[in-house]
Amino acid sequence: MEAREGYKKTELGWIPEDWDCVNLGDVALIKGRIGWKGLKKDEYTSNGPFLIAGKHIKSSVIDWNICDHISEERYVESMEIALENGDTILTKDGSIGNPAFVDNLPGRATINSTMLLVRADGRFIPKFVFFQFQSKNFNRLVREKLSGSSIPHIFQRDMVSFNIPLPPLPEQQKIAEILTTVDDKISSIEERIQQTEQLKKGLMEKLLTEGIGHTEFKDTEIGRIPKSWDVLLIKDFADVKTGNTPPTKHIENYGNKYPWITPSDISITKNINISVRQLSEKGFSISRKLPADTVLITCIASIGKNAILRAKGACNQQINGILPSKNHNSDFIYYWFENNIPMMLKLVGQTAVPIINKGTFEKIPIALPPLQEQKQIADILSAVDDKLDILRSKKANYETLKKGLMEQLLTGKIRVKV
């Protein structure tokens, strides 16, 4: 920010003149685990005080249902890190950061040796301090500590000297309220995503084994299925193409015309139209070409990631492309694989890198309804996926909104009206 009236230059950059820049250690209690030497996992109890680690924090919220527990005797050994409502906790070892705000404590709780506790004094609104650990300012500190370090770690002294802005209390309160409102919206959408994912899982388990409206069933080598369904090997109803990599030393093989899919392009969404790296006309001419609606399955390293290529393109050698005949539906095959990842993992060969070779892959048996029923089942599941895509897009939009608001509000670039 360029200098302007009403702002002053500090270690944090330009901030409003009526804000201060302070060291966190001057305005907050910062504590980590120093006791419990020799605490072992077999000392954990089924109840008692909660013991929180980074793995128990999901999207900046403590999942109390999965936390460990310790005895009352172990808990009172280190009362300086006994949690209170309004505390912020974060990971100091390994995956640095991952802050969580402590509110609505369900009982006595403490942190393990990988965590830090931050408790602000009366000059700060606790939630305002929590948002400081999601800011660009803190992320910059984390990057500095990660750079060139084989074991990521942030020391208590780093936190003591960490600079944060100190606006007037009413302004802190308003900023915290605005950001909390966005957080609440993100959490609400995330809850709906989880509910919809559970719905999809239940529908897949039912529709891909029982079909629609069947009353007669038969036992097969892959389980009980409707009597009118067939069990076919992949090679009996589809061509399988393992991808390849056009020589990377010839830069003319790569351009911006045809998608070239690698496992990193396959995420949680079903449809793929573009890729991070694309092929030129020349690169595509020496690739193993795939038509639109090819089902993609990863068969090396990360086994079982799947998607549907919706445009003409190619893939690398870690992926098998399934080209079904005209009497079989790509979307149905995609969902069948998504529901049968455990089966694929059983086929992995005993090698240093997990792999399912093409010969084994082509002999995977699949339960197939008549084409019309394949389409009906795929349509039902696609409708759920469409809903998930909308929800994920909404969540991403709110996360982008929050990121922008934090950049503006936590630095005073935009002042809130109190």
Secondary structure as the mmCIF struct_conf table of DSSP 4:
data_model
#
loop_
_struct_conf.conf_type_id
_struct_conf.id
_struct_conf.beg_label_comp_id
_struct_conf.beg_label_asym_id
_struct_conf.beg_label_seq_id
_struct_conf.end_label_comp_id
_struct_conf.end_label_asym_id
_struct_conf.end_label_seq_id
TURN_TY1_P TURN_TY1_P1 GLU A 5 GLY A 6
STRN STRN1 TYR A 7 THR A 10
TURN_TY1_P TURN_TY1_P2 GLU A 11 LEU A 12
STRN STRN2 GLY A 13 PRO A 16
TURN_TY1_P TURN_TY1_P3 GLU A 17 ASP A 18
STRN STRN3 ASP A 20 ASN A 23
HELX_RH_AL_P HELX_RH_AL_P1 LEU A 24 VAL A 27
STRN STRN4 ALA A 28 GLY A 32
TURN_TY1_P TURN_TY1_P4 LYS A 37 GLY A 38
HELX_RH_3T_P HELX_RH_3T_P1 LYS A 41 GLU A 43
BEND BEND1 SER A 46 PRO A 49
STRN STRN5 PHE A 50 ILE A 52
HELX_RH_3T_P HELX_RH_3T_P2 GLY A 54 HIS A 56
STRN STRN6 ILE A 57 LYS A 58
TURN_TY1_P TURN_TY1_P5 SER A 59 SER A 60
STRN STRN7 VAL A 61 ILE A 62
HELX_RH_3T_P HELX_RH_3T_P3 TRP A 64 ILE A 66
STRN STRN8 ASP A 68 HIS A 69
HELX_RH_AL_P HELX_RH_AL_P2 GLU A 72 VAL A 76
TURN_TY1_P TURN_TY1_P6 GLU A 77 SER A 78
HELX_RH_3T_P HELX_RH_3T_P4 MET A 79 ILE A 81
TURN_TY1_P TURN_TY1_P7 ASN A 85 GLY A 86
STRN STRN9 THR A 88 THR A 91
STRN STRN10 ASP A 93 ASP A 93
BEND BEND2 GLY A 94 SER A 95
STRN STRN11 GLY A 97 PHE A 101
BEND BEND3 ASN A 104 ASN A 104
BEND BEND4 GLY A 107 GLY A 107
STRN STRN12 ALA A 109 ILE A 111
TURN_TY1_P TURN_TY1_P8 SER A 113 THR A 114
STRN STRN13 MET A 115 ALA A 120
TURN_TY1_P TURN_TY1_P9 GLY A 122 ARG A 123
BEND BEND5 PHE A 124 PHE A 124
HELX_RH_AL_P HELX_RH_AL_P3 PRO A 126 GLN A 132
TURN_TY1_P TURN_TY1_P10 PHE A 133 GLN A 134
BEND BEND6 SER A 135 SER A 135
HELX_RH_AL_P HELX_RH_AL_P4 LYS A 136 LEU A 146
TURN_TY1_P TURN_TY1_P11 SER A 147 GLY A 148
BEND BEND7 SER A 150 ILE A 151
STRN STRN14 HIS A 153 HIS A 153
HELX_RH_AL_P HELX_RH_AL_P5 GLN A 156 VAL A 160
TURN_TY1_P TURN_TY1_P12 SER A 161 SER A 161
STRN STRN15 ASN A 163 LEU A 166
HELX_RH_AL_P HELX_RH_AL_P6 LEU A 169 GLU A 210
BEND BEND8 ILE A 212 GLY A 213
STRN STRN16 PHE A 217 THR A 220
TURN_TY1_P TURN_TY1_P13 GLU A 221 ILE A 222
STRN STRN17 GLY A 223 PRO A 226
TURN_TY1_P TURN_TY1_P14 LYS A 227 SER A 228
STRN STRN18 ASP A 230 LEU A 233
HELX_RH_AL_P HELX_RH_AL_P7 ILE A 234 PHE A 237
STRN STRN19 ALA A 238 THR A 242
TURN_TY1_P TURN_TY1_P15 THR A 248 LYS A 249
HELX_RH_3T_P HELX_RH_3T_P5 ILE A 251 ASN A 253
STRN STRN20 TYR A 254 GLY A 255
BEND BEND9 ASN A 256 LYS A 257
STRN STRN21 TYR A 258 ILE A 261
HELX_RH_3T_P HELX_RH_3T_P6 PRO A 263 ASP A 265
BEND BEND10 ILE A 268 LYS A 270
STRN STRN22 ASN A 271 ILE A 272
BEND BEND11 VAL A 276 ARG A 277
STRN STRN23 GLN A 278 LEU A 279
HELX_RH_AL_P HELX_RH_AL_P8 GLU A 281 SER A 285
TURN_TY1_P TURN_TY1_P16 ILE A 286 ILE A 286
BEND BEND12 SER A 287 SER A 287
STRN STRN24 LEU A 290 LEU A 290
TURN_TY1_P TURN_TY1_P17 ALA A 292 ASP A 293
STRN STRN25 THR A 294 THR A 298
STRN STRN26 ILE A 300 ILE A 300
BEND BEND13 ALA A 301 SER A 302
TURN_TY1_P TURN_TY1_P18 ILE A 303 GLY A 304
STRN STRN27 ASN A 306 LEU A 309
BEND BEND14 ALA A 311 LYS A 312
STRN STRN28 GLY A 313 GLY A 313
STRN STRN29 ALA A 314 CYS A 315
TURN_TY1_P TURN_TY1_P19 GLN A 317 GLN A 318
STRN STRN30 ILE A 319 PRO A 324
TURN_TY1_P TURN_TY1_P20 LYS A 326 ASN A 327
BEND BEND15 HIS A 328 HIS A 328
HELX_RH_AL_P HELX_RH_AL_P9 SER A 330 GLU A 338
TURN_TY1_P TURN_TY1_P21 ASN A 339 ASN A 340
HELX_RH_AL_P HELX_RH_AL_P10 ILE A 341 LEU A 345
TURN_TY1_P TURN_TY1_P22 LYS A 346 LEU A 347
BEND BEND16 GLN A 350 VAL A 353
STRN STRN31 ILE A 355 ILE A 355
HELX_RH_AL_P HELX_RH_AL_P11 LYS A 358 GLU A 362
TURN_TY1_P TURN_TY1_P23 LYS A 363 LYS A 363
STRN STRN32 PRO A 365 LEU A 368
HELX_RH_AL_P HELX_RH_AL_P12 LEU A 371 LEU A 409
TURN_TY1_P TURN_TY1_P24 LEU A 410 GLY A 412
BEND BEND17 LYS A 413 ILE A 414
HELX_LH_PP_P HELX_LH_PP_P1 ARG A 415 LYS A 417
#
